[in-house]
Amino acid sequence: MIKNKLFIGFIAAGAVALAVASFAGADQAALAVSCAGAVSGTSIEWTATASGGSPSYAYAWSGTNLDGSTSSAVTAAYAAGTYTASVTVTDASSSVATSSCSATVAEPTPTPTPTPTPTPTPTPTPSPRTFFKNPELNINPAGHFLAHGMIAQSVSGNSFTGTVWGTTWTVNVATGNSAFYLRDGGEDMGAINVGQLRVGDEVGVSGIIDPNQPLTVDGSVVRNYSITGLRQNLHGQGENQNGGNGNDNGNGSSNSSENGGSVIGTSAAAGSSSVSNFRVELEQMLQQLQQLEGKLHGKSEGN
């Protein structure tokens, strides 16, 4: 009778232990895993979160730039686009759970290219004029005027204007004795011949200040530093030029206008083309050449 009681007690204790074990197994959750991707610039941090099962957990990732990664969190770099990652978790009892997630890397914002600042075009500096003789201006107490480096501005009749040291003077040809020289010549070319001047010529002037006219000189000596030989001028001081209106074509001929606009110096003067007029002009030319030759050999330089 006692043996039966012991057997019954043993069976009862086993049943209680089995029931306890059954309840314990019923409380354990199944293994589960989830993943997510967090974008930062051109990188994605993939994170896996495991639960249930029997810790500890082992992780295995697959996907672009992830194959072989075994951490619960892994970071990889990507170009712009959408990417998918998968993670497999195995627990201590060899249970397995898998999850997938995706993330998108945006196109990078382009860096604006700065607009280049245009380089201003420098204003060319005009080359300084080269003078044959340095500019000089002297006026003594007696009114004697001496200038070098004067630049002719206009030529008209028996006078011309010239600028030296920023001042423009009117030079009237003296009615008495006067002398005209070339740049390199030491011989007096005769009376001042305004017709030998052109706008822009560099000249030297000696004379007397006109006390009745401002900035006016009665010139007695003129040297034209811009020419080394006489320009052909058939009528001496009669050539009229203002601002370049005189016509010097560079081949030794020049047309001059004077006396109310009559044109002289050509065989067609005054509208006549007769042989007799042509002969008269030739004779006048010959006389002037003879006079000039006499002056070239009969006078010496005066300035």
MONORCOR-V628858 format. One record per residue. OMEGA is omega in radians with two decimals (NA if undefined). Layout:
omega:OMEGA
omega:OMEGA
This chain:
omega:3.12
omega:3.12
omega:-3.14
omega:3.12
omega:3.12
omega:-3.12
omega:3.13
omega:3.12
omega:3.14
omega:3.12
omega:-3.12
omega:3.14
omega:3.12
omega:-3.14
omega:3.13
omega:-3.14
omega:3.14
omega:3.13
omega:3.11
omega:3.14
omega:3.13
omega:3.12
omega:3.14
omega:3.13
omega:-3.14
omega:-3.12
omega:-3.08
omega:-3.11
omega:3.11
omega:3.13
omega:3.11
omega:3.13
omega:3.03
omega:3.13
omega:3.13
omega:3.10
omega:3.12
omega:-3.07
omega:3.04
omega:-3.10
omega:3.11
omega:3.13
omega:3.04
omega:3.02
omega:3.13
omega:-3.10
omega:3.09
omega:3.11
omega:-3.12
omega:3.10
omega:3.13
omega:3.14
omega:-3.12
omega:3.09
omega:0.09
omega:-3.04
omega:3.03
omega:-3.05
omega:3.06
omega:-3.09
omega:3.01
omega:-3.10
omega:-3.10
omega:3.11
omega:-3.07
omega:-3.04
omega:3.12
omega:-3.14
omega:-3.04
omega:3.12
omega:3.10
omega:3.09
omega:-3.12
omega:-3.11
omega:3.12
omega:-3.14
omega:-3.06
omega:2.91
omega:-3.14
omega:3.13
omega:3.13
omega:-3.04
omega:3.11
omega:3.11
omega:3.08
omega:3.11
omega:3.09
omega:-3.12
omega:3.07
omega:-3.12
omega:-3.05
omega:3.13
omega:3.11
omega:3.01
omega:-3.04
omega:3.05
omega:-3.07
omega:3.10
omega:3.10
omega:3.11
omega:-3.12
omega:3.11
omega:-3.08
omega:3.06
omega:-3.09
omega:3.04
omega:3.13
omega:3.09
omega:-3.10
omega:3.07
omega:-3.11
omega:3.10
omega:-3.13
omega:3.10
omega:-3.11
omega:3.10
omega:-3.11
omega:3.10
omega:-3.13
omega:3.10
omega:-3.12
omega:3.08
omega:-3.11
omega:3.11
omega:-3.13
omega:3.13
omega:3.12
omega:-3.14
omega:3.08
omega:-3.14
omega:3.02
omega:3.08
omega:-3.06
omega:3.14
omega:-3.11
omega:3.12
omega:3.13
omega:3.05
omega:-3.11
omega:-3.09
omega:-3.13
omega:3.11
omega:3.10
omega:-3.03
omega:3.07
omega:-3.12
omega:2.97
omega:-3.12
omega:3.07
omega:-3.12
omega:-3.13
omega:-3.13
omega:3.11
omega:-3.13
omega:-3.11
omega:3.09
omega:3.14
omega:3.12
omega:3.05
omega:3.05
omega:3.14
omega:-3.10
omega:3.04
omega:-3.11
omega:3.03
omega:-3.14
omega:-3.14
omega:-3.11
omega:2.98
omega:-3.12
omega:3.05
omega:-3.14
omega:-3.13
omega:-3.13
omega:3.14
omega:3.14
omega:3.09
omega:-3.09
omega:-3.14
omega:-3.09
omega:3.03
omega:-3.05
omega:-3.04
omega:-3.06
omega:3.09
omega:-3.09
omega:3.10
omega:3.14
omega:-3.13
omega:-3.14
omega:-3.13
omega:-3.11
omega:-3.12
omega:3.13
omega:3.10
omega:-3.12
omega:3.03
omega:3.07
omega:-3.12
omega:3.10
omega:3.02
omega:-3.07
omega:2.93
omega:-3.04
omega:2.99
omega:-3.12
omega:-3.11
omega:3.08
omega:3.04
omega:-3.07
omega:-3.07
omega:-3.11
omega:3.13
omega:3.06
omega:-3.13
omega:-3.09
omega:2.94
omega:-3.03
omega:3.10
omega:3.12
omega:3.07
omega:3.01
omega:3.12
omega:-3.09
omega:-3.07
omega:-3.14
omega:3.09
omega:3.09
omega:-3.09
omega:2.95
omega:-3.13
omega:-3.10
omega:-2.95
omega:-2.97
omega:2.99
omega:-3.03
omega:-3.08
omega:-3.09
omega:-3.09
omega:3.13
omega:3.09
omega:3.11
omega:3.08
omega:-3.13
omega:3.07
omega:-3.05
omega:3.04
omega:-2.99
omega:3.00
omega:3.13
omega:3.05
omega:3.12
omega:3.08
omega:3.10
omega:-3.08
omega:3.07
omega:-3.14
omega:3.03
omega:3.05
omega:3.01
omega:3.10
omega:-3.08
omega:3.12
omega:3.11
omega:3.07
omega:-3.12
omega:-3.14
omega:-3.09
omega:3.09
omega:3.06
omega:-3.11
omega:3.10
omega:-3.09
omega:3.14
omega:-3.10
omega:3.10
omega:3.12
omega:3.14
omega:3.13
omega:-3.14
omega:3.11
omega:3.12
omega:3.10
omega:3.12
omega:-3.12
omega:3.12
omega:-3.13
omega:3.10
omega:3.11
omega:3.09
omega:-3.14
omega:3.14
omega:3.11
omega:3.12
omega:-3.13
omega:-3.07
omega:-3.04
omega:-3.12
omega:3.10
omega:-3.09
omega:-3.09
omega:3.08
omega:NA
